[in-house]
Amino acid sequence: MNRIVSTLVAGFVLLLILSSMIFVVDQRKYAIVFALGQIKEVVREPGLHFKLPPPFQNVVLLDNRIMTIESPDAERFITAEKMNILVDSFVKWRIGRNEGQAKLYYVTFGGDETRARDRMSVIIKSALNEEITKHTVSEVISGKRGQVMEAIRNKVVQESAQIGVEIIDVRLKRVEYVEQINNSVYERMKAERLRVANELRSTGSAASETIRADADRQRTVILAEAYRDAENIRGEGDAKASQIYAEAFGRNPEFYKFYRSLEAYRTTFKSQGDVMVVDPSSDFFKYFKSSGSSGQK
């Protein structure tokens, strides 16, 4: 009985020893193997691995995934023209992939991700402040934004390499003025737009006056030419009519006199209320008195 118990205890202890010699590395993790408190190796390959049992060797796992540091609130920086702006940024990072970087990361932070994030935040803020103070607002927002982000990234990469961190990307999500100067900026933008609008309006008014004056001139010329042509045509028509009248009435002068008298009567007695004081024996009533014979006077 004692032998069976001893065998079971020995088997259990052996099982514990064997289980302490086996460790599994997930594909999302790094494993740092320590030998008597010293870093022996960094295991990056996922799978089943072996080590000596404690206290000879032990294992610490570190996350090898890409992580994000994002500022919870926009931070204030001063540009080259001494204007305050708010910058919202984020950084993609992870623990260095080679053995030396992983060791350096663990030595620096003891595997504490919170300490690493705090240190990274300080590095990022320092790089942002250093670069933004060299540029104007327009350069940071649009003009040289790509160059500014590249300079910030290079600065962060250099600083992070000294603590075993690899930088994947650095971005400025939002850049805007602080609330205190937003109104003045908007008013200045509004005044500039109004100035441009007034210039365009003045230019358009001048152009419209030019077009209107040219149209009036063309109208006057066209009317004058039309009046001239009409008078020429009317003169030619009157001359032609006079010629026809002359030829027609020249054949019978007495008929011409009679026709002209009828025209005069028609014009004179157009209305029933017309009154004339004329001598009945005058030549005007010649054809009234001798309507039966055209030759009598």
CYANA upper distance limits for C-alpha pairs under 8 A (distance plus 0.5 A):
  1 MET  CA      5 VAL  CA      6.84
  2 ASN  CA      6 SER  CA      6.52
  3 ARG  CA      7 THR  CA      6.57
  4 ILE  CA      8 LEU  CA      6.66
  5 VAL  CA      9 VAL  CA      6.60
  6 SER  CA     10 ALA  CA      6.49
  7 THR  CA     11 GLY  CA      6.51
  8 LEU  CA     12 PHE  CA      6.53
  9 VAL  CA     13 VAL  CA      6.63
 10 ALA  CA     14 LEU  CA      6.54
 11 GLY  CA     15 LEU  CA      6.53
 12 PHE  CA     16 LEU  CA      6.75
 13 VAL  CA     17 ILE  CA      6.68
 14 LEU  CA     18 LEU  CA      6.60
 15 LEU  CA     19 SER  CA      6.54
 16 LEU  CA     20 SER  CA      6.63
 17 ILE  CA     21 MET  CA      6.94
 17 ILE  CA     53 PRO  CA      6.85
 18 LEU  CA     22 ILE  CA      7.21
 18 LEU  CA     53 PRO  CA      8.25
 19 SER  CA     23 PHE  CA      8.44
 20 SER  CA     52 LEU  CA      8.24
 20 SER  CA     53 PRO  CA      5.83
 20 SER  CA     54 PRO  CA      7.66
 21 MET  CA     50 PHE  CA      5.93
 21 MET  CA     51 LYS  CA      5.37
 21 MET  CA     52 LEU  CA      5.81
 21 MET  CA     53 PRO  CA      5.46
 22 ILE  CA     48 LEU  CA      7.58
 22 ILE  CA     49 HIS  CA      6.36
 22 ILE  CA     50 PHE  CA      5.16
 22 ILE  CA     51 LYS  CA      6.87
 23 PHE  CA     48 LEU  CA      6.54
 23 PHE  CA     49 HIS  CA      5.92
 23 PHE  CA     50 PHE  CA      6.72
 23 PHE  CA     51 LYS  CA      8.23
 24 VAL  CA     46 PRO  CA      7.82
 24 VAL  CA     47 GLY  CA      6.10
 24 VAL  CA     48 LEU  CA      5.14
 24 VAL  CA     49 HIS  CA      6.58
 25 VAL  CA     29 LYS  CA      6.80
 25 VAL  CA     30 TYR  CA      7.39
 25 VAL  CA     31 ALA  CA      6.99
 25 VAL  CA     43 VAL  CA      8.29
 25 VAL  CA     44 ARG  CA      8.23
 25 VAL  CA     45 GLU  CA      7.63
 25 VAL  CA     46 PRO  CA      5.22
 25 VAL  CA     47 GLY  CA      5.76
 25 VAL  CA     48 LEU  CA      7.02
 25 VAL  CA     49 HIS  CA      7.96
 25 VAL  CA     61 LEU  CA      8.39
 26 ASP  CA     30 TYR  CA      8.25
 26 ASP  CA     46 PRO  CA      5.72
 26 ASP  CA     47 GLY  CA      7.15
 27 GLN  CA     45 GLU  CA      7.80
 27 GLN  CA     46 PRO  CA      5.43
 27 GLN  CA     47 GLY  CA      8.34
 28 ARG  CA     63 ASP  CA      6.58
 28 ARG  CA     64 ASN  CA      6.04
 28 ARG  CA     65 ARG  CA      6.43
 29 LYS  CA     44 ARG  CA      7.89
 29 LYS  CA     46 PRO  CA      8.33
 29 LYS  CA     61 LEU  CA      6.66
 29 LYS  CA     62 LEU  CA      5.90
 29 LYS  CA     63 ASP  CA      5.09
 29 LYS  CA     64 ASN  CA      5.57
 29 LYS  CA     65 ARG  CA      8.03
 30 TYR  CA     42 VAL  CA      7.49
 30 TYR  CA     43 VAL  CA      6.47
 30 TYR  CA     44 ARG  CA      5.61
 30 TYR  CA     45 GLU  CA      8.43
 30 TYR  CA     61 LEU  CA      6.03
 30 TYR  CA     62 LEU  CA      5.47
 30 TYR  CA     63 ASP  CA      6.73
 30 TYR  CA     64 ASN  CA      6.54
 31 ALA  CA     42 VAL  CA      6.19
 31 ALA  CA     43 VAL  CA      5.43
 31 ALA  CA     44 ARG  CA      7.05
 31 ALA  CA     59 VAL  CA      6.82
 31 ALA  CA     60 VAL  CA      6.18
 31 ALA  CA     61 LEU  CA      5.03
 31 ALA  CA     62 LEU  CA      6.82
 32 ILE  CA     39 ILE  CA      7.39
 32 ILE  CA     40 LYS  CA      8.10
 32 ILE  CA     41 GLU  CA      6.50
 32 ILE  CA     42 VAL  CA      5.02
 32 ILE  CA     43 VAL  CA      6.73
 32 ILE  CA     59 VAL  CA      6.08
 32 ILE  CA     60 VAL  CA      5.72
 32 ILE  CA     61 LEU  CA      6.85
 32 ILE  CA     62 LEU  CA      8.27
 32 ILE  CA    103 LYS  CA      8.32
 33 VAL  CA     39 ILE  CA      6.52
 33 VAL  CA     40 LYS  CA      6.05
 33 VAL  CA     41 GLU  CA      5.86
 33 VAL  CA     42 VAL  CA      6.70
 33 VAL  CA     43 VAL  CA      8.02
 33 VAL  CA     51 LYS  CA      8.49
 33 VAL  CA     57 GLN  CA      7.23
 33 VAL  CA     58 ASN  CA      6.34
 33 VAL  CA     59 VAL  CA      5.13
 33 VAL  CA     60 VAL  CA      7.16
 34 PHE  CA     38 GLN  CA      5.66
 34 PHE  CA     39 ILE  CA      4.93
 34 PHE  CA     40 LYS  CA      5.73
 34 PHE  CA     41 GLU  CA      7.78
 34 PHE  CA     57 GLN  CA      5.82
 34 PHE  CA     58 ASN  CA      5.81
 34 PHE  CA     59 VAL  CA      6.66
 34 PHE  CA     60 VAL  CA      8.49
 35 ALA  CA     39 ILE  CA      6.80
 35 ALA  CA     40 LYS  CA      6.27
 35 ALA  CA     56 PHE  CA      6.14
 35 ALA  CA     57 GLN  CA      4.92
 35 ALA  CA     58 ASN  CA      7.32
 36 LEU  CA     55 PRO  CA      7.25
 36 LEU  CA     56 PHE  CA      5.95
 36 LEU  CA     57 GLN  CA      6.66
 37 GLY  CA     57 GLN  CA      8.46
 39 ILE  CA    103 LYS  CA      7.90
 41 GLU  CA     99 GLU  CA      8.01
 42 VAL  CA     99 GLU  CA      6.16
 42 VAL  CA    102 ALA  CA      7.83
 42 VAL  CA    103 LYS  CA      8.06
 51 LYS  CA     57 GLN  CA      7.00
 51 LYS  CA     58 ASN  CA      8.16
 52 LEU  CA     56 PHE  CA      6.45
 52 LEU  CA     57 GLN  CA      5.75
 52 LEU  CA     58 ASN  CA      8.22
 53 PRO  CA     57 GLN  CA      6.31
 53 PRO  CA     58 ASN  CA      7.70
 54 PRO  CA     58 ASN  CA      6.33
 62 LEU  CA    111 GLY  CA      7.26
 63 ASP  CA     95 ILE  CA      8.04
 64 ASN  CA     94 ARG  CA      6.70
 64 ASN  CA     95 ILE  CA      6.38
 64 ASN  CA     97 ARG  CA      8.29
 65 ARG  CA     94 ARG  CA      6.65
 65 ARG  CA     95 ILE  CA      8.43
 66 ILE  CA     92 LYS  CA      6.92
 66 ILE  CA     93 TRP  CA      5.98
 66 ILE  CA     94 ARG  CA      5.36
 66 ILE  CA    168 ILE  CA      8.42
 67 MET  CA     92 LYS  CA      6.16
 67 MET  CA     93 TRP  CA      5.82
 67 MET  CA     94 ARG  CA      6.37
 68 THR  CA     90 PHE  CA      7.36
 68 THR  CA     91 VAL  CA      6.13
 68 THR  CA     92 LYS  CA      5.15
 68 THR  CA     93 TRP  CA      6.80
 69 ILE  CA     90 PHE  CA      6.06
 69 ILE  CA     91 VAL  CA      5.71
 69 ILE  CA     92 LYS  CA      7.10
 69 ILE  CA     93 TRP  CA      8.36
 69 ILE  CA    117 ARG  CA      7.56
 69 ILE  CA    121 SER  CA      7.88
 70 GLU  CA     89 SER  CA      6.75
 70 GLU  CA     90 PHE  CA      4.82
 70 GLU  CA     91 VAL  CA      7.05
 71 SER  CA     75 GLU  CA      8.36
 71 SER  CA     88 ASP  CA      6.92
 71 SER  CA     89 SER  CA      6.69
 71 SER  CA     90 PHE  CA      6.97
 73 ASP  CA     88 ASP  CA      7.43
 74 ALA  CA     86 LEU  CA      5.98
 74 ALA  CA     87 VAL  CA      5.66
 74 ALA  CA     88 ASP  CA      5.00
 74 ALA  CA     89 SER  CA      8.24
 75 GLU  CA     86 LEU  CA      5.82
 75 GLU  CA     87 VAL  CA      5.83
 75 GLU  CA     88 ASP  CA      6.98
 76 ARG  CA     84 ASN  CA      6.97
 76 ARG  CA     85 ILE  CA      6.10
 76 ARG  CA     86 LEU  CA      5.08
 76 ARG  CA     87 VAL  CA      6.87
 76 ARG  CA    178 VAL  CA      8.35
 77 PHE  CA     84 ASN  CA      6.21
 77 PHE  CA     85 ILE  CA      6.01
 77 PHE  CA     86 LEU  CA      6.89
 77 PHE  CA     87 VAL  CA      7.74
 77 PHE  CA    129 ASN  CA      6.74
 77 PHE  CA    132 ILE  CA      7.63
 77 PHE  CA    133 THR  CA      8.09
 78 ILE  CA     82 LYS  CA      6.05
 78 ILE  CA     83 MET  CA      5.91
 78 ILE  CA     84 ASN  CA      5.19
 78 ILE  CA     85 ILE  CA      6.84
 78 ILE  CA    129 ASN  CA      8.16
 78 ILE  CA    132 ILE  CA      7.49
 78 ILE  CA    133 THR  CA      6.32
 79 THR  CA     83 MET  CA      5.89
 79 THR  CA     84 ASN  CA      7.08
 79 THR  CA     85 ILE  CA      7.86
 79 THR  CA    132 ILE  CA      6.02
 79 THR  CA    133 THR  CA      4.95
 79 THR  CA    134 LYS  CA      7.25
 79 THR  CA    135 HIS  CA      6.41
 79 THR  CA    136 THR  CA      5.94
 79 THR  CA    137 VAL  CA      6.75
 80 ALA  CA    132 ILE  CA      7.77
 80 ALA  CA    133 THR  CA      5.38
 80 ALA  CA    134 LYS  CA      5.79
 80 ALA  CA    135 HIS  CA      5.56
 80 ALA  CA    136 THR  CA      5.60
 80 ALA  CA    137 VAL  CA      8.33
 81 GLU  CA    135 HIS  CA      8.44
 81 GLU  CA    136 THR  CA      6.48
 81 GLU  CA    137 VAL  CA      8.32
 83 MET  CA    137 VAL  CA      8.12
 84 ASN  CA    177 TYR  CA      6.94
 84 ASN  CA    178 VAL  CA      6.67
 85 ILE  CA    137 VAL  CA      8.26
 85 ILE  CA    175 VAL  CA      7.28
 85 ILE  CA    176 GLU  CA      6.06
 85 ILE  CA    177 TYR  CA      4.96
 85 ILE  CA    178 VAL  CA      5.92
 86 LEU  CA    174 ARG  CA      8.24
 86 LEU  CA    175 VAL  CA      6.13
 86 LEU  CA    176 GLU  CA      5.81
 86 LEU  CA    177 TYR  CA      6.43
 86 LEU  CA    178 VAL  CA      6.49
 87 VAL  CA    172 LEU  CA      7.46
 87 VAL  CA    173 LYS  CA      8.09
 87 VAL  CA    174 ARG  CA      6.22
 87 VAL  CA    175 VAL  CA      5.19
 87 VAL  CA    176 GLU  CA      7.34
 88 ASP  CA    172 LEU  CA      6.51
 88 ASP  CA    173 LYS  CA      5.91
 88 ASP  CA    174 ARG  CA      5.47
 88 ASP  CA    175 VAL  CA      7.03
 89 SER  CA    170 VAL  CA      8.07
 89 SER  CA    171 ARG  CA      6.17
 89 SER  CA    172 LEU  CA      4.89
 89 SER  CA    173 LYS  CA      5.71
 89 SER  CA    174 ARG  CA      7.52
 90 PHE  CA    170 VAL  CA      6.63
 90 PHE  CA    171 ARG  CA      6.11
 90 PHE  CA    172 LEU  CA      7.22
 90 PHE  CA    173 LYS  CA      7.71
 91 VAL  CA    167 ILE  CA      7.99
 91 VAL  CA    168 ILE  CA      8.03
 91 VAL  CA    169 ASP  CA      6.23
 91 VAL  CA    170 VAL  CA      5.10
 91 VAL  CA    171 ARG  CA      7.02
 92 LYS  CA    167 ILE  CA      6.71
 92 LYS  CA    168 ILE  CA      5.64
 92 LYS  CA    169 ASP  CA      5.56
 92 LYS  CA    170 VAL  CA      7.04
 93 TRP  CA    165 VAL  CA      7.39
 93 TRP  CA    166 GLU  CA      6.18
 93 TRP  CA    167 ILE  CA      5.02
 93 TRP  CA    168 ILE  CA      5.76
 93 TRP  CA    169 ASP  CA      7.70
 94 ARG  CA    165 VAL  CA      6.42
 94 ARG  CA    166 GLU  CA      5.94
 94 ARG  CA    167 ILE  CA      7.23
 94 ARG  CA    168 ILE  CA      8.10
 95 ILE  CA    101 GLN  CA      7.78
 95 ILE  CA    102 ALA  CA      6.76
 95 ILE  CA    105 TYR  CA      7.47
 95 ILE  CA    164 GLY  CA      6.82
 95 ILE  CA    165 VAL  CA      5.27
 95 ILE  CA    166 GLU  CA      6.38
 96 GLY  CA    101 GLN  CA      5.30
 96 GLY  CA    102 ALA  CA      5.97
 96 GLY  CA    105 TYR  CA      8.22
 96 GLY  CA    164 GLY  CA      5.94
 96 GLY  CA    165 VAL  CA      5.55
 96 GLY  CA    166 GLU  CA      5.51
 97 ARG  CA    101 GLN  CA      7.21
 97 ARG  CA    102 ALA  CA      7.18
 97 ARG  CA    166 GLU  CA      8.31
 98 ASN  CA    102 ALA  CA      6.90
 99 GLU  CA    103 LYS  CA      6.68
100 GLY  CA    104 LEU  CA      6.62
100 GLY  CA    164 GLY  CA      8.21
101 GLN  CA    105 TYR  CA      6.54
101 GLN  CA    161 ALA  CA      8.21
101 GLN  CA    163 ILE  CA      8.06
101 GLN  CA    164 GLY  CA      4.70
101 GLN  CA    165 VAL  CA      7.48
102 ALA  CA    106 TYR  CA      6.81
102 ALA  CA    164 GLY  CA      6.47
103 LYS  CA    107 VAL  CA      6.61
103 LYS  CA    164 GLY  CA      7.95
104 LEU  CA    108 THR  CA      6.52
104 LEU  CA    162 GLN  CA      8.39
104 LEU  CA    163 ILE  CA      6.50
104 LEU  CA    164 GLY  CA      5.56
105 TYR  CA    109 PHE  CA      6.61
105 TYR  CA    110 GLY  CA      8.01
105 TYR  CA    111 GLY  CA      7.68
105 TYR  CA    163 ILE  CA      5.94
105 TYR  CA    164 GLY  CA      4.89
105 TYR  CA    165 VAL  CA      7.26
106 TYR  CA    110 GLY  CA      5.15
106 TYR  CA    111 GLY  CA      5.39
107 VAL  CA    111 GLY  CA      8.28
108 THR  CA    163 ILE  CA      6.78
109 PHE  CA    113 GLU  CA      7.98
109 PHE  CA    115 ARG  CA      6.70
109 PHE  CA    116 ALA  CA      6.72
112 ASP  CA    116 ALA  CA      7.04
113 GLU  CA    117 ARG  CA      6.65
114 THR  CA    118 ASP  CA      6.78
115 ARG  CA    119 ARG  CA      6.71
116 ALA  CA    120 MET  CA      6.59
117 ARG  CA    121 SER  CA      6.58
118 ASP  CA    122 VAL  CA      6.97
119 ARG  CA    123 ILE  CA      6.89
120 MET  CA    124 ILE  CA      6.61
120 MET  CA    160 SER  CA      7.82
121 SER  CA    125 LYS  CA      6.61
122 VAL  CA    126 SER  CA      6.63
123 ILE  CA    127 ALA  CA      6.72
123 ILE  CA    156 VAL  CA      6.89
123 ILE  CA    159 GLU  CA      7.38
123 ILE  CA    160 SER  CA      8.17
124 ILE  CA    128 LEU  CA      6.65
124 ILE  CA    152 ILE  CA      8.48
124 ILE  CA    156 VAL  CA      6.66
125 LYS  CA    129 ASN  CA      6.60
126 SER  CA    130 GLU  CA      6.60
127 ALA  CA    131 GLU  CA      6.75
127 ALA  CA    152 ILE  CA      6.03
127 ALA  CA    155 LYS  CA      6.50
127 ALA  CA    156 VAL  CA      6.89
128 LEU  CA    132 ILE  CA      6.38
128 LEU  CA    152 ILE  CA      6.66
129 ASN  CA    133 THR  CA      6.58
130 GLU  CA    134 LYS  CA      7.55
131 GLU  CA    135 HIS  CA      7.54
131 GLU  CA    148 VAL  CA      7.19
131 GLU  CA    151 ALA  CA      7.63
131 GLU  CA    152 ILE  CA      7.02
132 ILE  CA    136 THR  CA      8.10
132 ILE  CA    140 VAL  CA      7.52
132 ILE  CA    148 VAL  CA      8.06
135 HIS  CA    139 GLU  CA      6.58
135 HIS  CA    140 VAL  CA      7.01
136 THR  CA    140 VAL  CA      6.83
137 VAL  CA    141 ILE  CA      6.56
138 SER  CA    142 SER  CA      6.30
138 SER  CA    143 GLY  CA      6.33
138 SER  CA    144 LYS  CA      8.46
139 GLU  CA    143 GLY  CA      4.64
139 GLU  CA    144 LYS  CA      5.08
139 GLU  CA    145 ARG  CA      6.53
140 VAL  CA    144 LYS  CA      6.47
140 VAL  CA    145 ARG  CA      5.38
140 VAL  CA    148 VAL  CA      7.13
140 VAL  CA    175 VAL  CA      8.30
141 ILE  CA    145 ARG  CA      6.34
141 ILE  CA    175 VAL  CA      6.81
144 LYS  CA    148 VAL  CA      6.62
145 ARG  CA    149 MET  CA      6.64
146 GLY  CA    150 GLU  CA      6.67
147 GLN  CA    151 ALA  CA      6.65
148 VAL  CA    152 ILE  CA      6.69
149 MET  CA    153 ARG  CA      6.51
149 MET  CA    170 VAL  CA      7.45
149 MET  CA    171 ARG  CA      7.07
149 MET  CA    172 LEU  CA      7.68
150 GLU  CA    154 ASN  CA      6.67
151 ALA  CA    155 LYS  CA      6.75
152 ILE  CA    156 VAL  CA      6.67
152 ILE  CA    170 VAL  CA      8.05
153 ARG  CA    157 VAL  CA      6.48
153 ARG  CA    169 ASP  CA      7.71
153 ARG  CA    170 VAL  CA      6.13
154 ASN  CA    158 GLN  CA      6.70
155 LYS  CA    159 GLU  CA      6.84
156 VAL  CA    160 SER  CA      6.36
156 VAL  CA    167 ILE  CA      7.98
157 VAL  CA    161 ALA  CA      6.54
157 VAL  CA    166 GLU  CA      7.52
157 VAL  CA    167 ILE  CA      6.24
158 GLN  CA    162 GLN  CA      7.58
159 GLU  CA    163 ILE  CA      7.97
160 SER  CA    164 GLY  CA      6.99
160 SER  CA    165 VAL  CA      5.59
160 SER  CA    166 GLU  CA      7.12
160 SER  CA    167 ILE  CA      7.73
161 ALA  CA    165 VAL  CA      5.96
161 ALA  CA    166 GLU  CA      6.93
177 TYR  CA    181 ILE  CA      7.10
177 TYR  CA    182 ASN  CA      6.45
178 VAL  CA    182 ASN  CA      6.87
179 GLU  CA    183 ASN  CA      8.22
181 ILE  CA    185 VAL  CA      6.73
182 ASN  CA    186 TYR  CA      6.61
183 ASN  CA    187 GLU  CA      6.56
184 SER  CA    188 ARG  CA      6.61
185 VAL  CA    189 MET  CA      6.65
186 TYR  CA    190 LYS  CA      6.50
187 GLU  CA    191 ALA  CA      6.57
188 ARG  CA    192 GLU  CA      6.69
189 MET  CA    193 ARG  CA      6.73
190 LYS  CA    194 LEU  CA      6.63
191 ALA  CA    195 ARG  CA      6.62
192 GLU  CA    196 VAL  CA      6.81
193 ARG  CA    197 ALA  CA      6.56
194 LEU  CA    198 ASN  CA      6.53
195 ARG  CA    199 GLU  CA      6.71
196 VAL  CA    200 LEU  CA      6.70
197 ALA  CA    201 ARG  CA      6.50
198 ASN  CA    202 SER  CA      6.50
199 GLU  CA    203 THR  CA      6.60
200 LEU  CA    204 GLY  CA      6.55
201 ARG  CA    205 SER  CA      6.60
202 SER  CA    206 ALA  CA      6.68
203 THR  CA    207 ALA  CA      6.68
204 GLY  CA    208 SER  CA      6.56
205 SER  CA    209 GLU  CA      6.71
206 ALA  CA    210 THR  CA      6.77
207 ALA  CA    211 ILE  CA      6.70
208 SER  CA    212 ARG  CA      6.48
209 GLU  CA    213 ALA  CA      6.52
210 THR  CA    214 ASP  CA      6.65
211 ILE  CA    215 ALA  CA      6.60
212 ARG  CA    216 ASP  CA      6.66
213 ALA  CA    217 ARG  CA      6.65
214 ASP  CA    218 GLN  CA      6.68
215 ALA  CA    219 ARG  CA      6.58
216 ASP  CA    220 THR  CA      6.67
217 ARG  CA    221 VAL  CA      6.72
218 GLN  CA    222 ILE  CA      6.52
219 ARG  CA    223 LEU  CA      6.59
220 THR  CA    224 ALA  CA      6.55
221 VAL  CA    225 GLU  CA      6.59
222 ILE  CA    226 ALA  CA      6.53
223 LEU  CA    227 TYR  CA      6.51
224 ALA  CA    228 ARG  CA      6.55
225 GLU  CA    229 ASP  CA      6.60
226 ALA  CA    230 ALA  CA      6.51
227 TYR  CA    231 GLU  CA      6.56
228 ARG  CA    232 ASN  CA      6.68
229 ASP  CA    233 ILE  CA      6.63
230 ALA  CA    234 ARG  CA      6.47
231 GLU  CA    235 GLY  CA      6.43
232 ASN  CA    236 GLU  CA      6.61
233 ILE  CA    237 GLY  CA      6.58
234 ARG  CA    238 ASP  CA      6.59
235 GLY  CA    239 ALA  CA      6.55
236 GLU  CA    240 LYS  CA      6.58
237 GLY  CA    241 ALA  CA      6.51
238 ASP  CA    242 SER  CA      6.47
239 ALA  CA    243 GLN  CA      6.58
240 LYS  CA    244 ILE  CA      6.67
241 ALA  CA    245 TYR  CA      6.50
242 SER  CA    246 ALA  CA      6.42
243 GLN  CA    247 GLU  CA      6.63
244 ILE  CA    248 ALA  CA      6.49
245 TYR  CA    249 PHE  CA      6.34
245 TYR  CA    250 GLY  CA      8.46
246 ALA  CA    250 GLY  CA      6.05
247 GLU  CA    251 ARG  CA      7.38
248 ALA  CA    252 ASN  CA      8.22
249 PHE  CA    253 PRO  CA      6.24
249 PHE  CA    255 PHE  CA      7.52
249 PHE  CA    256 TYR  CA      5.66
250 GLY  CA    256 TYR  CA      8.33
252 ASN  CA    256 TYR  CA      6.98
253 PRO  CA    257 LYS  CA      6.83
254 GLU  CA    258 PHE  CA      6.75
254 GLU  CA    294 SER  CA      8.20
255 PHE  CA    259 TYR  CA      6.54
256 TYR  CA    260 ARG  CA      6.65
257 LYS  CA    261 SER  CA      6.71
258 PHE  CA    262 LEU  CA      6.83
258 PHE  CA    287 TYR  CA      7.84
259 TYR  CA    263 GLU  CA      6.83
260 ARG  CA    264 ALA  CA      6.77
261 SER  CA    265 TYR  CA      6.66
261 SER  CA    284 PHE  CA      8.04
261 SER  CA    287 TYR  CA      8.25
262 LEU  CA    266 ARG  CA      6.60
263 GLU  CA    267 THR  CA      6.71
264 ALA  CA    268 THR  CA      6.49
265 TYR  CA    269 PHE  CA      6.36
266 ARG  CA    270 LYS  CA      6.35
268 THR  CA    274 ASP  CA      8.26
269 PHE  CA    274 ASP  CA      6.87
270 LYS  CA    274 ASP  CA      8.10
278 VAL  CA    282 SER  CA      8.04
280 PRO  CA    285 PHE  CA      6.96
281 SER  CA    285 PHE  CA      7.44
281 SER  CA    286 LYS  CA      8.15
282 SER  CA    286 LYS  CA      7.53
285 PHE  CA    289 LYS  CA      7.02
286 LYS  CA    290 SER  CA      7.02
286 LYS  CA    297 LYS  CA      6.95
287 TYR  CA    291 SER  CA      5.74
287 TYR  CA    294 SER  CA      8.06
290 SER  CA    294 SER  CA      7.24
290 SER  CA    296 GLN  CA      6.62
290 SER  CA    297 LYS  CA      7.44
